[in-house]
Structures are given as structure tokens and as C-alpha cells.
């Protein structure tokens, strides 16, 4: 029996497509409700929110009166995308498109892993990470945005303008892909990618503003969001509820947030942490001496990891961003992000238990709910610290400590006196 199991395991390792296919079939069974995952129905947002936006967007306007519309204007493309499959219902078409984006990322990582200086480990990170998040991965449009980001990073090493164009396009989908530009090599590559990104984002934003009213409404709705129940700072109030704190947790601006005394103070502290994190990134960029082939992906991973960990909102679907960027890092043999990438995978696995499986324990702030958040957010903090140290060491510390190469001097030709 051991021999049979060992042979099966060996075949599985040698056939990533098989494992990807099996895990994705399970995900599709979950979102199509053939298999029921405990906890709240994660597909309800597609049916109740996305489809509602779809009906409004079809009329030629953005959802001006819906505070849950908190996304850049090009997010309308993701919401309208199920129209590409008119023979399916809205939800079914959305799930199929998510599956196709998943397949695209897997294909890109697999192809990249076969090239010189690359590794197949990136594809395996993606194979494992997406199903560990559960049906949430296919029930939000974040997987589509991640597909754009992965494509940008894999193409950007040799084509900085492609990186810039896709980063600008992604930023108009969900802001965070702008951070893909954090680690572009100095000089011509940075100028080309950053200028292309700025031009693409500005052009697309102007086009959206001219095309439909309400394109900038998301700015107000996003600014007024509070401290979401699953964020790092929210742990303070989960514990405080047991110590007599008189605030509450309730649905607000599209997610369950804490409302009450000191909430705004903790939210402000998180914003200061985000500013400090970006300040560290700026110092790193100014101090970095060496940019390897993996540095653009490593820096993008670090930037998005810091942005996510310090955010006032850590929705479960945010983990798919980190899984995608971790996978790109691991596709490069030069990357040392193995430990933070694996920490992200573990955090993704815990996230599925935090939401949806035991989400009721989180909303009740009971010991199990608090423990889940402590573990998940603790893993994110550990991954952030580890990733920052690795990036700094590889690009700043080690190049500075490397001994200077002294050219070897050729010995002068010896002069021999004639022997008497």
C-alpha cells in the first residue's frame, strides 16, 4: 500500500496540471453549491451586489447611490464581464470567468517556470493557495485583478512599458496594482514603466469620467470606511468587548465594522502604519544598490503585503493578491521570498476558517474567533517583517558588504642575467 501511495504522490508531483484541475473542480462544485461549505454563503455578493451593479451599469451610469461601490471606475469591466457569456446566468458566467482567469495565471506561471533562471515552485504556490481560500476565490473579482498583476510582473522584466500599461490598467480596476512598480530597476526601465502607467491610468480615468456619471463616486465611499472586523487593529476591540467596551459590530459601508469609542483612533494608527510602511519602501528604493531579476516581483510582493497588513480592511479575498505575487516571486530562482511566501499560504488557509467556516465566532468575538484572527493576522505580520528583511538584505546590505573586486596584476617578466 505504501508503494502504491508513494507512486501516486510521485505522479501528482510530476503532473501539476492534474492537481490544478482536481482542486479547481472542487472549487467549482462549491460555488455552484453542489458541495456546501459551512458558514455564510460567499456567493451571495455575486447574486445580490454584483448583479445589482450590473443592472445599473447597463443603463450608462455608475452606482451613485450605493455606498458599497468603493472601486475605481474600471471595475465596471469586471462587473459587466459576465455579459461575455450570455448563454449563462450572471453568477454562473462570473464563476466560469474566474475559473478562466485562474487557468491563465496557472498557465503563465507554468510557462515561466520552464525558462532559464526560473522555477516551477511558483506554479505550485498558485495551485495550493487558491483552493486554500475556498469558494471566496471565485466569488470576488479580485482573482481577475490578480491575473492582470501576474501578467504584468512576468512580462515586465524585459518589457517595462507592458508592465507600466498593465499596472495602470490594474490600478483602475482596484488601486493596489499600482504597487507593482515599486521595484522597477533604476534608469530607463523605471522611466518607461512609470510614465506608461501614469499615462494609461490618466487616460482610462478620463475616458470613464466622460463615458458615464459617477466615475469618481468611489473616492467618497472609500474614504468613509471604518475599521473592518477582520483587520489587524480590530483585534483590540474583539478583546475590549470582553472588558466592558460599549461599542458594537455592525454592517457599515459594505462590511461588518466596529463602531464606538476609540475606533477612529485605532483606524488612524493603522493609517499611520501604512504611511510608515510606504516611507520604509521609499528609503529602501533610495538605498538599494543591486536589482536582481527577481527584485521587481519581490518588491511588489513586499509593497502589497505591507499595504494589506496595515489596512483598515482585510477582506478574505485580499489574500488572493498575496498568493499571486508570492507565486511570481517563487517563479524566480533568484528570489529568497520562500519563507514569507509560505507564511502567506498558511495565512490563506487560516482565512478560510475565519471566513466563512467559523465567521460567526469572529462576529461574536469569542475565544475561537479571536484566536483565528490572532493567528491569521500574526502570520501576515510575520510575513511582512520577514519579507522586508530579506529584500533589504539582498539589495542593500549584502551589496554594500561585498568586497571590491581588485583586478589581478600581471607579474612583470623576470629579467635574467646571463650565466657566466
N, C-alpha and C positions, 0 to 999 in steps of 0.2 A: 504493500500500500504506500509505504514511504517513497519507493521508487516511482510509482505512478504519479503521486502528488509532486515529487521533485521534477519529473518530466513536464507535467502540466505547468508548473511555475516557470520553468525554463522557457517553455514555448510562449508563455504570456509575456515574459521579459523581452523576448525576441520579436514580439508582434504587438507593438503599441497600438496599431490601428484596431486590433481586436478588443483590447481593453477600453480604448476610447469609445468604440461602438457599443459595447455592453453597458458601460456606465451611462452613456447618453440615452440609450433605450430606457433605462431605469428613470432617468430624469423626465423623459417624455411621458412615461407612464404616470409619473407623479403629477405633472402639470395638467395632463388630460384626465386626472382624477381616477385612473384605473387603480392606482395604488394611493392610499391615503396616508399622508404624513400627519402625525399628531400636532395639535395646536391650531392656531387660526389659519384660515385659507389664504395662502400667499398669492393666489391668482386673482383674488377679489379686486385688487387695484387695477388689473387689466380690464376687467369687466365693468367696474363702477367708475373709475377715474380716467384711465387712458381712453376708453371708448367714448366717454363723455367729452373729453378734449377733442377727440377725433371728429365728433359731430359738430363742435363749434368751429374747429379749424377749417372744415369743409366749406363753411359759409364765408371764408375770407377774412377772418379776424382771429386774434389770439384770445384766450380765455381771460378777458379783462376783469371779470368779477369773481374769479376763483383764486383764493389765496394759496391754494395748493400748487398753482402753476408758478414754479420757482426756478425755471430753467431758461438758459439762453434761447434766443428765438429759433435757432436751427434745430432745436429739439423737436420742433414740429415735424421734421422729416421722419424721425423715429416713430412718432405717434401716428403719422399718416402712412407709414410703410406697409402696414397690412393690406392696403389697397392694391399692392402689387400682386396679391393672391386673391382675387375677387371670388374665386370658387370656394374659398373657405370663410368661415365666420371670423370675426375680428380677433378673438382670443386665439383660436387655432392658428390663424395666419401669423400672429405675433410670435407664438411659440415656435413655429416652423422657421421663421426668420431668425430667431435667436439661435436655433439649432444650426442654421447655415453659417451664421457668424462664428459660432463655436468651431465648426468644421474648418472655416477659413483660418482661424488662429492656429488650430492644430496643424493644418497643412503647412502654414508658413514656418512654424517652429520646427516641424519635422524636416522640411527642406533646408532650413538654415542650419540645423544640427548636423547635416551631412557635409557641410562645406569645411574647407580647411580652417583650422583655428576655432571651430565651433564644437558644440557638444549636444548630444541628444537629450541631456538632462532637462533642458528647457521644456521640451515637449512633455516629458513625464511630470513636471511640475504642473503644467496645464491639465493634463489628464487627471491628476489627483485633485487639484484644487477646485475645479468647477463642481464636480459632484459632491464634494465635501460641504459646499454651501447649500446644497439641496435645491429644491424647486425654485427658490428665490432667484437663482442664477438665470433662469429662463423667463421669469415673470417680471423682470425690470429691464429697461432699455440700456442699462449700464454695460451689458455684455457687448452691445453694438458699439458703444463708445470705446470700450477696451479693444475691440478689433481694429478700430482706426488707430489707436495708440500703438498697438503692437506692430502694425504695418509700418507706421511712421518710424519707429525706432529701428526695425530691421532694415528698412530701406535707407535710413538717414546717414549711415556710416559713409557711404560713397555718394549719396545724393542729398546734400544739405537742403537744397530747395524743395525736394519732395518732403523731407522732414518738416520744414517750415510750413509748407502748404497744408499738410495733414494735421500738424499741431494747431494751426489757426482754425482749420475746419473743425477739429475736435473741441477746441475751446468754445466755439459757437454751439456745440452740442451740449457740453457740460463743464465748461471752465477748466477743470483740472488738467486736460491735455496740454495746456499752455506750459506746464511744468516740465514737459518733455525736453524743453530747450535749455534746461539748467546746466547740462554737462556738455554742450557742444564745444568742440576744440576752438581755442582762440584763433583769431585772424579771419581769413576769408570764409571759412565754414560757418563761423558764428554770424558774420555779417549777412551772408546769403540766407541762412535759415531764419534768423530773427527778422530780417526785413521782409522776407516772403511771408512769414507767419503774421506779422503786423498788417501787411497789405491784404492778405487773404481774409483775416478776421474783420478788418475795417470794411472791406468790400462786401463781405457777406452780411455784416450787420446793417450796412446802409441799404442793401438790397431788401433785407427783411423789413426794415423800417418803412421803406417806400411801398412794399408789397401789401402790408396789412397793418391795421392799427393795433396797438398794444404790444409791439415787439419788445419794448423796454419795461413792461409792467413787472417782469420778474425781479427787477432790482429792488423795488419796494417790498415785495413779498418776501424775498430772501433776507433783506436787512432786518425785518421784524421777527425773524425766527428766534426762538429762545433756546433753552438748554434741554436737549433731547434726552430721553430716558436712558439711552444706551451709551452716552458719551462718557469720556473719562471723568469730567467734572461732576457728572450726575451721581457718581458713587457716593459723594459727600452727602447727598440728600437721601439716598437709599438708606444709609446708616442713620442719618438725622431723624428719619421718620420713626425710628425706634427709641429716640431720645426726646420726643416731645415736640419736634418741629411741626408747626401748624400749617405748612404748605400742602400742596396736592399735586397729583399727576393726572393730567387730562389731555384729551386731543386738542391740539393747538397748531395751526398752520401746517396741517397735513401729517403731523406725527404726535406721539404722546410726549409731552414735555412737562417738566417740573415748573410749577408756578407758586410763588410765595416769597417770604423774606429771604434775602441774601442770594437769590438765584441770579439776579443780574450781576452781582459782584463776582460770583464764580464764573459766569459767562464771560465777563470782562477779563478775568485772569486767563481763561483759555485763549481769548483773542491776543493777549499779550504774549502767551506762549507761542502762538502761531507767528507773531511778528518776530519774536526772538529766534524761532527756528529759521525763518527766512533770512534773518540777519546772519545767522551762522552759515547759511548757504552762500550768502554774498561774500563773507570773509573767506570761506573755502575757495570760492571761484577766484578770488584775488590772490590767494596764497598757493593754489595748485601749481605744481611745476611740470607734472607729467600727465598727459592724457593718453591712456591706452585704448585699444579697440573697444573695450567694454565700458569705458568711463561714461559715455553718453547714457547708456542704459542704466549703469549703476547710479549715476547722479539723479536721473529721472525717478528711479525707484526710491531713493532716499528722500527726494523732494515730496513725492506723493505720500510716502509713508509718514513724514513729519506733518504734512497738511492734514492727513486723515486722523492721526493720533491726537492732535491738538484741537481738532474741530469741535464746535458745539454740537455737532450732529455726527454720529457714527451709525448710519443706517447699515443693515446687514449687507446690502448689495454693494457697498463700498469695497468690501473685501475682494470683489472680482477685479477691481482696478489693480490691487496689490498683487493678486495671483498672476495677472497678465504681465505686469512689469517684472515680477520676480522670475517668471518663466523666460523673459527676454534676457535678463541678466545671466541666467543659468545656461542659455544657449551659447554663451561665450566662454571658452576655456580660460581666458584671462581674468574673468570675474572671480572675486573672492566672496561674493554675497551668499554663499551657500547657507551659512547659519541663519542670517535674517530671513532668507527665503523660506527655510524650513520652519522658522518660528511663525511666519505668516501663514503657512499651510496649517500648522496646529491651531492658530487663532481662527482660521476659517472653519475648521472642524468644530471648535467650541461655539462659534457663531450660530451654526445650525441648531444646536441645543438651546442657545439663548433665544433664538427666533428661527422657526416658530415653535419648536417642540415644547419648551418649558417657558414660553413667554409670559404665561400667567404668573409664574413665580417672580419674574422680573418686575412686572407691573405691581405686584403685591409687596415688593421689596423684602421678601422672606429670605432666610439664610441661603437657600439654594439659588435664588435669583441673584443675590449679592455675590455669591461665590462664582457664578458663571461670569458675571461682569468683571470681577477682580481677575479671573484667570484670562479671559479674552483680552481685556484692556492691558493687563500686565504683560501679556505676550507681545502686544503691539508696542508698548513702551520698550521692552527688551529688544525687540527687532529694530526699533528706531535708534536706540543707543548703539547697538552692535553695528548697524549699517553705517552710521555716521563715523564711528571709529575706524571701520575698515576703509571707507572712502578717503578719510583724512590720511590714514597711514599710507595707503597705496599711492596717493597723488601728491602729498605734501611732505610727510615725514621721511619716508624711505628715499625719495629722490634727493632730499637735502643731505641725508647721511651717506649717500653713495659716494665712495672715494672717487676722486677725479682720475680720469684715465691719463696716465703720463705716457707719451709716445716713447717707444723703445728706441734708444740711441744706438746707432750702428757703431761698433768699435772701429777706431781708426786702424788702417792697415799697418801692421807692425813693420818697422824698419830693421832689417837685419844687416849687420856689418859682415863683410866677407871674412871668412875664417882664414887665418894665416896658415 
